[in-house]
Amino acid sequence: MSNFLNTVFGPLDKGSCVYFLIVCGIFYIALILLLVSEIIYTLKHFKNLNFRVVSNGVLLLFNIFLAYFVNRLLYTMCTKSLA
């Protein structure tokens, strides 16, 4: 029983840190794509912009950046703690 509990709830190896690296890469790509699309949208619809559209774009960019930063931080913590 102890072997089962150690397998299911025990510590993971350093290879499991790759999860955070992959998620970090996905959010980085999403951040770049969103930034480019926001710039293109702003340039095309410059005269019809209102505060709601601009604030939604900024908040979405901040949210994606925060997700990228958190996963990058978790990857760094994971690799440094299991070194």
ABEGO torsion letter per residue (X at the ends): XAAAAAAAABBBBAAAAAAAAAAAAAAAAAAAAAAAAAAAAAAAAAAABBAAAAAAAAAAAAAAAAAAAAAAAAAAAAAAAAX
